[in-house]
Amino acid sequence: MGARSSSLRIAGGSACGTRLIVPRNPDVRPATDRLRVSLFATLAPALAGKRVLDLFAGSGVLGLEALSRGAAHATFVDHDRAALRALRENIALVGFPGRTAVIEADLLADPGRALEGTPAADLTFIDPPFAWLEGPAQTAALLRLLRRCAERLLVPGGAVVFRYEDTARTAAERLLAEAGYGPSLVRSYGRSVVAIARPAER
């Protein structure tokens, strides 16, 4: 499944310092402490009491970090069995009973059906494998997913946090624009880039 990591910990909030399980899957690249500290410094003022959706959740560190910092509820979505086992163990380690839901779904096969009935969120993390911005089928699925979020899965004023590789900036910006998002707040963290974007017409 994975191993408890000395390097992957909740970086702030009520569960600060809790060590998490990292799944044995090369596509799972947990966001670093540096990225999360910087990202949540931006998000934290509007996070308290909010609903969070963590897509391609992997270890669940982004959604769990949000809960630790005051979010009311987090829904995690992944389809890899090893990642789901690690995710459920991490939820138990952090200990937020009644504040989480886990959905086993393949977001490549049918993003709309996978998320049918999911409540709208204030904040949606979208953290697919970096290779998804290189293949046409995966890129098309990401476009459908971003549109679905804009149309149905974000409350008015809600935002997506889209993480991608620095070499895919042009492709990611194009996807966000095609999906109907306005200008993004973009931050770089080494190989990773994070864009915070809101639907343009909300």
C-alpha positions as CSV (number, residue, x, y, z in Angstrom):
1,M,0.0,0.0,0.0
2,G,2.5,2.6,1.2
3,A,4.5,3.7,4.1
4,R,4.2,6.4,6.8
5,S,6.4,9.2,5.5
6,S,8.7,11.3,7.6
7,S,8.5,14.0,5.0
8,L,4.8,14.1,4.2
9,R,3.0,15.9,7.1
10,I,0.1,18.2,7.6
11,A,1.8,21.6,7.5
12,G,-0.6,23.8,9.5
13,G,-3.8,24.0,11.5
14,S,-5.2,21.7,14.1
15,A,-3.6,18.5,12.8
16,C,-0.2,20.2,12.1
17,G,2.7,17.6,12.1
18,T,0.6,14.5,11.6
19,R,2.6,12.1,9.4
20,L,0.7,10.6,6.4
21,I,0.9,7.5,4.3
22,V,2.3,7.8,0.8
23,P,0.8,5.3,-1.7
24,R,3.3,3.3,-3.8
25,N,2.2,4.7,-7.1
26,P,4.5,6.8,-9.4
27,D,1.6,9.0,-10.4
28,V,1.0,10.1,-6.8
29,R,3.2,13.2,-6.2
30,P,2.1,14.7,-2.9
31,A,2.3,18.5,-2.8
32,T,5.4,19.5,-0.8
33,D,5.3,21.4,2.5
34,R,6.6,24.5,0.7
35,L,3.8,24.4,-1.8
36,R,1.1,23.8,0.7
37,V,2.3,26.5,3.2
38,S,2.4,29.1,0.4
39,L,-0.9,27.9,-1.2
40,F,-2.8,27.9,2.1
41,A,-1.5,31.2,3.1
42,T,-3.4,32.5,0.1
43,L,-6.5,30.3,0.7
44,A,-6.8,30.3,4.5
45,P,-8.6,33.6,5.0
46,A,-11.6,32.3,3.0
47,L,-11.4,28.6,4.1
48,A,-13.2,28.4,7.4
49,G,-16.5,26.5,7.2
50,K,-16.1,25.8,3.5
51,R,-16.7,22.6,1.5
52,V,-13.7,21.2,-0.4
53,L,-13.5,18.7,-3.3
54,D,-10.2,16.9,-3.8
55,L,-9.9,15.3,-7.2
56,F,-7.2,12.8,-8.0
57,A,-6.8,12.9,-4.3
58,G,-3.9,10.3,-3.9
59,S,-2.7,10.6,-0.3
60,G,-5.4,13.2,0.3
61,V,-2.9,15.7,1.6
62,L,-4.5,18.8,0.0
63,G,-8.0,18.1,1.3
64,L,-6.7,17.0,4.7
65,E,-4.6,20.2,4.9
66,A,-7.8,22.2,4.2
67,L,-9.7,20.4,6.9
68,S,-6.8,21.0,9.4
69,R,-7.1,24.7,8.5
70,G,-10.8,25.0,9.1
71,A,-12.7,23.7,6.1
72,A,-16.0,22.1,7.2
73,H,-16.0,19.1,4.9
74,A,-13.8,17.4,2.2
75,T,-14.9,14.9,-0.5
76,F,-12.0,12.9,-1.9
77,V,-12.1,11.3,-5.4
78,D,-9.6,8.7,-6.8
79,H,-9.8,5.3,-8.4
80,D,-6.4,3.7,-7.7
81,R,-6.8,1.0,-5.1
82,A,-3.5,1.6,-3.3
83,A,-4.1,5.3,-3.2
84,L,-7.6,4.8,-1.8
85,R,-6.3,2.5,1.0
86,A,-3.7,5.1,1.9
87,L,-6.2,7.9,1.7
88,R,-8.6,6.1,4.1
89,E,-5.8,5.4,6.5
90,N,-4.7,9.1,6.3
91,I,-8.2,10.3,7.1
92,A,-8.2,8.0,10.2
93,L,-4.8,9.3,11.2
94,V,-5.8,13.0,11.0
95,G,-9.1,12.3,12.7
96,F,-11.9,14.4,11.4
97,P,-15.0,12.2,12.0
98,G,-18.0,13.1,10.0
99,R,-16.2,15.7,7.9
100,T,-15.1,13.5,5.0
101,A,-16.4,11.4,2.1
102,V,-14.5,9.2,-0.3
103,I,-15.6,8.4,-3.8
104,E,-14.0,5.7,-5.9
105,A,-14.3,6.9,-9.5
106,D,-12.4,7.0,-12.7
107,L,-12.2,10.7,-13.8
108,L,-10.7,9.8,-17.1
109,A,-13.5,7.5,-18.2
110,D,-16.5,9.7,-17.5
111,P,-15.9,12.8,-15.3
112,G,-19.6,13.7,-15.3
113,R,-20.9,10.4,-14.3
114,A,-18.1,9.9,-11.7
115,L,-19.2,13.0,-9.9
116,E,-22.9,12.7,-10.3
117,G,-24.6,13.8,-7.1
118,T,-21.5,15.3,-5.6
119,P,-22.4,18.5,-3.7
120,A,-21.0,21.8,-5.0
121,A,-17.8,22.9,-3.3
122,D,-16.3,26.2,-2.4
123,L,-12.9,25.0,-3.4
124,T,-11.9,22.2,-5.8
125,F,-8.4,20.8,-6.0
126,I,-7.6,19.3,-9.4
127,D,-4.2,17.5,-9.2
128,P,-4.0,14.9,-12.1
129,P,-0.9,13.0,-13.1
130,F,1.4,15.4,-14.9
131,A,1.3,13.2,-18.0
132,W,-2.4,14.0,-18.4
133,L,-1.6,17.2,-20.2
134,E,0.4,15.3,-22.8
135,G,-2.2,12.9,-24.1
136,P,-5.3,13.9,-26.2
137,A,-7.7,11.6,-24.4
138,Q,-6.5,12.7,-21.0
139,T,-6.5,16.4,-22.0
140,A,-10.1,16.0,-23.3
141,A,-11.2,14.4,-20.0
142,L,-9.6,17.3,-18.1
143,L,-11.5,19.8,-20.2
144,R,-14.8,18.0,-19.5
145,L,-13.9,17.9,-15.8
146,L,-13.0,21.6,-15.6
147,R,-16.3,22.5,-17.4
148,R,-18.2,20.3,-15.0
149,C,-16.7,22.1,-12.1
150,A,-17.5,25.5,-13.5
151,E,-21.1,24.6,-14.4
152,R,-22.1,22.4,-11.5
153,L,-19.5,21.6,-8.9
154,L,-18.6,25.1,-7.6
155,V,-20.8,27.4,-5.6
156,P,-21.0,31.0,-6.8
157,G,-17.6,32.6,-6.0
158,G,-16.0,29.2,-5.8
159,A,-12.6,28.4,-7.3
160,V,-10.5,25.5,-8.6
161,V,-6.9,25.0,-7.6
162,F,-5.3,23.3,-10.7
163,R,-1.8,21.8,-10.3
164,Y,0.3,21.0,-13.3
165,E,3.9,20.7,-14.5
166,D,5.8,23.8,-15.4
167,T,6.4,22.5,-19.0
168,A,2.6,22.4,-19.5
169,R,1.8,26.0,-18.8
170,T,0.5,26.8,-22.3
171,A,-1.7,23.7,-22.4
172,A,-3.1,24.3,-18.9
173,E,-3.9,28.0,-19.6
174,R,-5.6,27.0,-22.8
175,L,-7.7,24.4,-20.9
176,L,-8.8,26.8,-18.3
177,A,-9.8,29.4,-20.9
178,E,-11.7,26.9,-23.0
179,A,-13.5,25.6,-19.9
180,G,-14.8,29.1,-19.1
181,Y,-12.5,30.4,-16.4
182,G,-11.2,33.9,-16.0
183,P,-7.6,35.0,-15.3
184,S,-5.8,32.8,-12.9
185,L,-3.6,33.5,-9.9
186,V,-0.5,31.5,-10.8
187,R,2.4,30.4,-8.5
188,S,5.4,28.3,-9.4
189,Y,7.1,25.8,-7.0
190,G,9.9,24.2,-8.8
191,R,8.5,21.6,-11.2
192,S,4.9,22.3,-10.0
193,V,2.7,25.2,-11.0
194,V,-0.6,26.0,-9.2
195,A,-3.3,28.1,-10.8
196,I,-6.3,29.4,-8.7
197,A,-9.1,30.2,-11.1
198,R,-12.8,31.1,-11.0
199,P,-15.5,30.7,-13.7
200,A,-15.5,33.9,-15.7
201,E,-19.2,34.6,-15.5
202,R,-20.0,34.1,-11.9
